[in-house]
Amino acid sequence: MTGATENLCEDAASLLELAVALRRRLHEHPEVGLDLPRTQEAVLGALDGLSLEVTTGTGVTSVVAVLDGGEPGPTTLLRADMDALPMTEDTGLPFASQVDGAMHACGHDAHVAMLVGAAHLLVDRRAVLAGRVVLMFQPGEEGYAGAQAMMDEGLLDRFGPVDRAFAIHVTPVIPSGLVAAKAGALMASADAFRIVVGGRGGHASMPHDAIDPVPVACEIVGALQAMVTRRVPMADPAVVTVASIHAGTTNNVIPESAVLEGTVRAHSEASRKLALDGVERVAAHVAAAHLCSAEVVPVARGYPVTVNDAAAVERVLGLAGQLMGEERVVRMPSAVMGAEDWSFVLQRVPGSMVFLGAAPPGVERPAPNHSNRMVIDEAAMVTGIALHAAVALG
């Protein structure tokens, strides 16, 4: 371990109390989307007094803090997303959300706290820091493409060329303190679709005088699952999930239409295209077989595949092994089907994302990310604080 990264874990541990206090403050007052004024204020307050060049976004409530080192070197982008999810918390924590219908159920409160902690470590090591560090506090990761919005505002150009990029995502289903990643695809693309199946309404007792779209919609759901298993390669997977079906108004009327909504996830652009094309083809032809129509509406072209640069992953996992020991490092055999707008950054800058295990102690089956009962082991933030700093210093 170099002089710059020496004692990082010990110094990160000394910042845990600060990180926990900030994380709990954010957890109590979650905000959703691109407009996070209270969260932005908390981040600005947490950075106040550190010798950083701090700016805020114009179109979104982002925060960017820049630190120039004492020696020439690369520019490193470190990111924390700040937004919560539109859901009601059911953890029973003493610092549970006080905002109806909003909850930090994906660990972004911990992401912010870890990056603020890393800022303290980096400021203290400015003299031995080679290059520049750009700390990116981002709103709107949960479906709002906040990373893209920040890039549209010049994030990757305003402070000179960015040479490398790094982000951490906590997960409570991995043992606390483990760092896991893989080269190549780490997370999936995410697209949404809406299928409107059109029939002809009538009396529920006389389906032969109508064209019932409801059983056709059900058949489309099953056919989509068969399409994925038959058309998308097993080694390059995709997932098609119909998560919502709406039809009709009462029990004795065959409706005119049925509406299906769902998502398509894939680990490559090739499988993404196969699945999206398949949704349109299957819906149209199954509907036609029953004298119905099917209009497939692409609700949103979502996040692309999150692709880790191979060299960046090896470097980060090597640093993690030096900091915590090789037994705390996991090289993942396969990607996960969740999606991330960090993917937009990795399309332009070589870099990586890693998962940080944060399973709460003594819990046999922890609730996963996006659960209304998700809790984390806050002590895992020590690893995240140290690793953020090590990536910039190493």
C-alpha positions in Angstrom: 0.0 0.0 0.0 1.4 3.4 -1.0 1.9 6.3 1.5 -1.2 8.0 0.0 -3.5 5.1 0.9 -1.9 4.1 4.2 -4.2 4.0 7.2 -7.2 4.7 4.9 -9.4 2.2 6.7 -8.5 3.4 10.1 -9.2 7.0 9.1 -12.4 6.0 7.4 -13.6 4.3 10.6 -13.0 7.5 12.5 -15.5 9.2 10.1 -18.3 6.5 10.6 -20.1 8.6 13.2 -20.3 11.5 10.9 -21.4 9.3 8.0 -24.1 7.6 10.1 -25.5 11.0 11.2 -25.7 12.3 7.6 -27.1 9.0 6.3 -29.9 9.0 8.9 -30.7 12.7 8.3 -31.2 12.0 4.6 -33.1 8.8 5.4 -35.6 10.7 7.5 -36.3 13.2 4.8 -36.2 11.4 1.4 -36.9 13.2 -1.9 -37.8 11.8 -5.2 -36.7 12.7 -8.8 -34.5 15.5 -10.1 -35.6 18.2 -7.6 -34.1 17.5 -4.2 -33.7 20.9 -2.5 -33.5 19.6 1.1 -31.0 16.8 0.2 -28.9 19.3 -1.8 -28.9 21.6 1.3 -27.8 18.7 3.5 -24.9 17.8 1.1 -23.8 21.4 0.9 -23.8 21.7 4.6 -21.8 18.5 5.0 -19.1 19.7 2.6 -19.0 23.2 4.1 -15.6 24.0 5.6 -13.7 21.6 3.4 -11.3 23.2 0.8 -13.3 22.2 -2.2 -14.6 24.1 -5.2 -18.3 23.5 -4.9 -21.0 24.2 -7.6 -24.6 23.3 -8.0 -26.6 22.4 -11.0 -28.8 24.8 -13.0 -31.6 22.5 -14.2 -31.3 19.9 -11.5 -30.4 20.0 -7.8 -27.0 18.4 -8.2 -23.8 19.2 -6.3 -20.3 18.9 -7.7 -17.2 19.4 -5.5 -13.7 19.5 -7.0 -10.4 18.9 -5.3 -7.0 19.6 -6.9 -4.1 17.6 -5.6 -0.6 18.6 -4.9 0.8 16.8 -7.9 -0.1 16.3 -11.6 -2.2 13.3 -12.4 -5.5 12.0 -13.7 -8.9 13.4 -13.1 -11.1 10.9 -11.2 -14.9 11.1 -11.1 -16.5 9.7 -7.9 -20.3 9.5 -7.8 -23.1 9.3 -5.2 -26.8 9.3 -6.2 -29.1 11.2 -3.8 -32.7 10.4 -4.6 -35.2 8.1 -3.0 -38.0 5.9 -4.2 -41.8 6.7 -4.3 -42.8 4.1 -1.7 -43.9 3.9 1.9 -41.3 2.7 4.5 -42.1 -0.2 6.8 -38.8 -0.8 8.6 -39.7 0.5 12.1 -36.4 2.2 12.3 -36.2 5.1 14.8 -35.0 7.3 11.8 -37.5 6.0 9.3 -38.9 8.2 6.6 -41.0 11.1 7.8 -42.2 11.8 4.3 -45.4 10.0 3.2 -44.8 7.9 0.1 -41.0 8.3 -0.1 -38.2 6.1 1.2 -34.5 5.6 0.7 -35.0 1.9 -0.2 -32.0 1.7 -2.5 -29.1 2.9 -0.3 -28.6 6.3 -1.9 -28.5 7.9 1.5 -25.5 5.7 2.3 -23.9 6.5 -1.0 -24.0 10.2 -0.2 -22.7 9.7 3.3 -19.8 7.5 2.0 -18.7 10.1 -0.6 -18.8 12.9 1.9 -16.6 10.8 4.2 -14.2 10.2 1.3 -14.1 14.0 0.7 -12.8 14.4 4.2 -10.1 11.7 3.6 -9.0 13.3 0.3 -8.8 16.8 1.6 -6.6 15.6 4.4 -4.4 13.9 1.8 -4.4 16.8 -0.8 -0.6 17.0 -0.7 -0.1 13.4 -1.8 -3.1 13.4 -4.2 -1.9 13.2 -7.8 -4.4 14.9 -10.1 -8.0 16.1 -9.6 -11.0 14.6 -8.0 -14.5 15.5 -9.1 -17.2 14.5 -6.6 -20.6 14.0 -8.3 -23.7 14.2 -6.1 -26.5 13.2 -8.5 -30.3 13.5 -8.3 -32.7 11.4 -10.2 -31.1 8.0 -10.6 -34.3 6.1 -10.0 -35.8 6.5 -13.5 -35.0 10.2 -14.2 -31.6 9.8 -15.8 -30.0 12.3 -13.5 -26.5 11.3 -14.6 -27.3 12.2 -18.2 -28.8 15.5 -17.0 -25.6 16.3 -15.2 -23.5 15.4 -18.3 -25.8 17.6 -20.4 -24.9 20.5 -18.1 -21.2 19.8 -18.8 -20.1 17.6 -16.0 -17.5 15.8 -18.1 -16.1 19.0 -19.7 -16.2 21.8 -17.2 -13.3 20.5 -15.1 -11.1 19.2 -17.9 -11.1 15.7 -19.4 -12.2 13.0 -16.9 -9.8 10.1 -17.1 -11.6 7.5 -14.9 -14.9 7.1 -13.1 -16.0 5.1 -10.1 -19.3 4.4 -8.2 -20.4 2.2 -5.4 -23.8 0.6 -4.9 -24.7 -0.9 -1.5 -26.8 -4.1 -1.3 -28.1 -5.7 1.8 -28.2 -9.2 0.3 -24.4 -9.5 0.2 -22.4 -10.0 3.5 -21.4 -6.7 5.0 -18.1 -5.4 3.9 -17.7 -7.6 0.8 -16.8 -5.8 -2.5 -18.2 -7.5 -5.6 -17.8 -6.6 -9.3 -17.1 -8.0 -12.7 -15.6 -6.8 -16.0 -18.0 -6.1 -18.9 -21.8 -6.0 -18.3 -22.5 -5.5 -14.6 -26.1 -4.4 -14.8 -28.8 -4.6 -17.4 -30.5 -2.2 -19.8 -34.0 -1.2 -18.8 -36.9 -0.4 -21.2 -40.6 0.0 -20.6 -43.5 -1.0 -22.8 -47.2 -0.7 -23.0 -49.4 -3.0 -25.1 -53.0 -2.0 -25.9 -55.0 -5.0 -27.0 -58.1 -3.9 -28.9 -61.3 -6.0 -29.2 -65.0 -5.4 -29.4 -67.1 -5.0 -26.2 -70.3 -6.8 -25.4 -72.3 -8.7 -22.8 -70.2 -11.0 -20.7 -72.8 -13.8 -21.1 -72.4 -13.7 -24.9 -68.7 -13.6 -25.8 -69.4 -14.9 -29.3 -71.1 -11.6 -30.1 -68.0 -9.7 -28.9 -64.2 -10.0 -29.3 -62.9 -10.4 -25.8 -59.4 -8.8 -25.4 -58.9 -10.1 -21.9 -58.0 -13.8 -22.7 -55.9 -12.5 -25.6 -54.0 -10.3 -23.2 -53.4 -13.3 -21.0 -52.2 -15.3 -23.9 -49.8 -12.6 -24.9 -48.2 -12.7 -21.4 -47.5 -16.4 -21.7 -46.3 -16.1 -25.3 -43.8 -13.4 -24.3 -42.2 -15.7 -21.8 -42.0 -18.5 -24.4 -40.5 -16.0 -26.8 -37.7 -15.1 -24.4 -36.7 -18.7 -23.7 -36.8 -19.7 -27.4 -35.3 -16.6 -29.1 -32.9 -15.0 -26.7 -29.6 -16.9 -26.1 -29.3 -18.4 -22.6 -25.7 -17.1 -22.4 -26.8 -13.5 -23.2 -30.0 -13.3 -21.3 -33.0 -11.0 -21.3 -36.0 -10.7 -19.0 -39.5 -9.6 -20.2 -41.9 -9.0 -17.3 -45.5 -7.9 -17.7 -46.1 -6.2 -14.4 -49.5 -4.6 -14.9 -52.8 -5.6 -16.6 -55.9 -3.4 -16.7 -59.2 -4.2 -18.4 -62.9 -3.7 -17.9 -65.1 -1.8 -15.4 -67.5 -4.4 -14.0 -68.3 -8.1 -13.9 -70.8 -8.4 -16.7 -69.3 -6.4 -19.5 -66.6 -7.5 -22.0 -64.4 -4.5 -22.4 -63.2 -2.9 -25.6 -59.5 -3.1 -24.7 -57.0 -4.5 -22.3 -53.7 -2.7 -21.4 -50.5 -4.5 -20.4 -47.4 -2.7 -19.1 -44.0 -4.1 -18.4 -40.2 -4.0 -18.6 -37.5 -5.5 -20.8 -34.0 -6.1 -19.3 -31.0 -7.3 -21.1 -27.2 -7.7 -20.7 -26.2 -6.7 -24.2 -27.6 -4.5 -27.0 -28.0 -7.6 -29.1 -30.3 -9.3 -26.6 -32.0 -6.0 -25.9 -33.0 -5.7 -29.6 -34.1 -9.4 -29.8 -36.4 -8.9 -26.8 -37.8 -5.6 -27.8 -38.5 -6.8 -31.4 -40.0 -9.9 -30.0 -42.5 -8.0 -27.8 -43.9 -6.2 -30.8 -44.0 -9.3 -33.0 -45.6 -11.6 -30.5 -48.2 -9.1 -29.4 -49.3 -8.3 -32.9 -49.5 -11.9 -34.1 -51.2 -13.4 -31.0 -53.7 -10.6 -31.1 -54.3 -11.1 -34.9 -54.9 -14.8 -34.3 -58.0 -13.9 -32.2 -59.2 -11.0 -34.4 -57.8 -8.4 -32.0 -55.4 -5.6 -32.6 -52.3 -4.9 -30.5 -50.6 -1.6 -30.4 -47.1 -1.7 -28.7 -46.1 1.6 -27.3 -42.5 2.0 -26.2 -43.1 4.0 -23.1 -39.4 4.8 -22.5 -36.1 3.9 -24.1 -34.4 3.4 -20.7 -30.9 3.1 -19.3 -28.3 1.2 -21.4 -26.3 -1.7 -20.1 -23.9 -0.8 -17.4 -20.5 -1.9 -18.7 -17.4 -2.0 -16.5 -14.0 -1.4 -18.1 -11.9 -4.5 -17.5 -8.8 -2.7 -16.4 -10.7 -0.4 -14.1 -12.4 -3.3 -12.4 -9.1 -5.1 -11.8 -7.6 -1.9 -10.4 -10.5 -1.3 -8.0 -10.7 -4.9 -6.8 -6.9 -4.9 -6.3 -7.2 -1.8 -4.1 -10.1 -3.4 -2.2 -8.0 -6.5 -1.6 -5.1 -4.3 -0.3 -7.4 -2.4 2.0 -9.6 -5.1 3.4 -8.0 -8.4 2.4 -8.5 -10.6 -0.6 -11.1 -12.6 1.3 -13.4 -9.6 1.1 -13.3 -9.3 -2.7 -15.7 -11.2 -4.9 -15.4 -11.5 -8.7 -19.0 -12.0 -9.9 -19.6 -14.8 -12.4 -22.6 -13.0 -14.0 -24.3 -9.6 -14.2 -27.6 -8.7 -12.4 -30.8 -7.6 -14.1 -31.1 -4.3 -12.2 -30.3 -1.1 -14.1 -28.3 2.0 -13.4 -28.0 5.4 -15.0 -24.3 5.3 -14.1 -24.3 3.4 -17.5 -24.4 6.7 -19.3 -21.2 7.9 -17.6 -19.4 4.6 -18.4 -20.3 4.9 -22.1 -18.0 8.0 -22.2 -15.4 7.4 -19.5 -13.5 4.2 -18.7 -14.5 3.2 -15.2 -16.5 0.8 -13.0 -19.1 0.3 -10.4 -18.9 -2.2 -7.6 -21.4 -3.6 -5.2 -20.7 -3.2 -1.5 -22.3 -5.7 0.8 -24.3 -4.3 3.7 -26.3 -7.2 5.1 -27.5 -6.3 8.6 -26.1 -8.5 11.3 -28.2 -11.3 12.6 -30.8 -11.2 9.8 -31.1 -14.5 8.0 -32.8 -13.2 4.8 -32.3 -9.5 4.5 -34.9 -7.5 2.5 -33.3 -6.5 -0.9 -33.0 -3.1 -2.5 -36.3 -1.5 -3.4 -38.1 -3.3 -0.5 -40.2 -1.3 1.9 -38.3 -3.2 4.7 -34.8 -2.7 3.4 -32.2 -2.0 6.2 -28.4 -2.0 6.0 -25.4 -2.5 8.2 -24.2 1.1 8.5 -20.7 -0.1 9.5 -20.2 -1.2 5.9 -19.9 2.4 5.0 -16.3 2.4 6.4 -15.3 0.2 3.5 -17.1 2.5 1.0 -15.5 5.6 2.4 -12.0 4.1 2.2 -12.5 2.6 -1.3 -13.7 5.8 -2.8 -10.6 7.6 -1.5 -8.3 4.8 -2.5 -9.5 4.9 -6.2 -8.7 8.6 -6.3 -5.4 8.2 -4.5 -4.1 4.9 -5.9 
